[in-house]
Amino acid sequence: MGIVARWKLGVAHALLAMLVFCSIDATAVVTEESSQSSPIVCTCRCCYQGGCSPLTNVSWTVRSCNDCSTKMCNDHIASQEVRAETARLFEGIRGEKPLTDGTVEVQECEVIAVLEAATCTTKSCKRTSTIKAECYDRNAPLIKYSIISFVLLTIFAVIFGIIKNYIPAFQALNEKYFNY
């Protein structure tokens, strides 16, 4: 073997070692992160005029998807904190008390839902917004195994791409298809 071939092999081994180390480290971080919180998350979505969008910073970890209910989302919309934030937006519009900064994120659907929750209390009152609760299982088997399969396939492809030049059985294939 020539000096260049040994150098290439050394670089390939170094890259392979770095890849294995990084994948082990990433797996440890993901495992630690998922063990700290529940894998099932309940989020709220607000639908208005056919478009649905998630409410920002409105999610809870629950034991099972049966614990995720629209009542939790409606309780959040009816909470004093959300109503005060909506009132602060309208005070800023009227000009009595200016908003502290110009970068206020306004979710129209949430504002409409808060106003409807405060003013539309009778059964004959028809609401235009809809609040929905959605449950997500972060450890769902299909998602989990799809990600694991993709990562393993990618690692295999990278390792094969690095070592294919050094396997004698692949020399004919290398010359035919991978001769750059």
N, C-alpha and C positions, 0 to 999 in steps of 0.2 A: 504494500500500500504506500502511496505517495504521501508526502507531507500535507498536501492540500486535502486529500481524502481523509486523513486522520483528523485534520482540523475540522472538516465538515461533520465528521462523526462525533467529535467532541462537542461541537455546537449543537448538534441534534440531541445529544444526551443532556446537555445543559437545559435546552428548551423543554425537553420532556420532563426533567426533574422539576423545573419551574412550573410547568402546567399541572403536574400532579400535586405539588405543594399548594398552588393557588386553589385548585378544586377542593382539596381537603379543607383548607381554611374557609372557603366560601360555604361549604357544607356545614361546617361547625357553626358559623355565624347564623345561617338560616335555621338550623336546628335549635340554637339557643333562643333566637327571636321567637320562633313559633311556640316554644315551651313556656315563654313568659306570659302569653296571652291566649285567650280561648281561640280556637280555630274557626268558630262560627261567629259571624258579624251580622248584625241587623242594621240596615241603613234605611233612610227615608228618601223617597222621591216625590217631587211635586210635579203634577201634571196640570198644564194650563193651555187651552186652545190646541190640543193635540200633541203638544211637545212636552216630554218629561225630562226633568233634569234632577240629579241628586242634590240634596241639600248639603252644603259644605259643613264640615265639622259636626255632623249629626249622625253618629253611629255608636252602637253599643255592642259589647261582646255578650253573647248569651250562651246558655248551656246547650240548647237545641233550637232548631228552627220553629218549634211549636211555641217557644217563648217570645218570638218576634211577632209583634202585632201592630196594627195601624193605630191602636190606642196609644202606644208609646210615642208615635210620631205626632199624633194630635195633642197629646199632653205637652210635648216640646213646643209646638206652635202656640199653644195657649199659655205657656209659661210667662211669668212676669219679665224675665230677662229678654226674651224675644220681642215681647210687646214694647218694652222700653226702647230697644234698639230701633224698632220700626217708628216709634213716636219721635225718636231723636232725628231720624231721617226727615220726617215731615216738619220738625222744627227748623231744620237747616234749610228746607225749601221755602218756608215762610219768611225766613230772614231774621227771626227774633234771636236765635242763638246759632251763629255760624258753625258749620262743621269744622272740627279741628284740623283735618287734612283733606286734601282734594282727592284722595285715593280710597274712597269708600266703595266697597264691593256691594252692589245691590242685586239681590235675586228677586226679580219681579214676582215670580210665582210665590215665593215665601211671603213677600209683603202683601200680596193679594190674599193669600191664605190666612195671614194674621188678621187682616181687616175683616174678612168674612167670618172668621171665628169670633171676633169681637162684636160684629154687628148683625150677623145672620144666625139668630139663636132659635127661631121658631121652625117647625117642620115644614111650613109652607114656603119658607125661604129657599131658593135654589142657589146652590153654590156653583161657581164656575171653575174653581180649582179642586183638584183631588190630591189627597195625600195618601201615598202607598208605602207600606213597609216591605222591604225585600231582604231576604236572608241569603247570605253567601257562606258556603263552607270552604274555607281556604285549604282544607286537607281533603278535598273531594278526590276520590281515587283516580278518575279520568284525568283531571288536571295534574295531579301528582305524578302519575306514571307517564303522562305525555312529556312533562318537563324532564323527568329522569331519563326517559328514552332519548330525547333530543340531546341532552348533555352527553350521555354515553356515546351516542352515535357521532357527535361532533368530536369528542376526544378520540374515538377510534379512527375517524377520518384523518385527523391531524397526525396521529401517531403513524398511521399507514402512509400518509403522504411524506413523512419524514424518513421512514425506513424502507420504502419501496425500492429505492435505488441500490440498497445493499442486499437485497434478496435475489439470488441468482435466477430463480424461477420466473421473476418478473422482468428480467433484462430485455426479453423480446418485446414485451408489452411497453416497456419504457421507451425503447427505440421506435416503436410504431406509433404510439399515441402521445407520449410525453416528451418528445424530442423537441426542445425549444430552440 
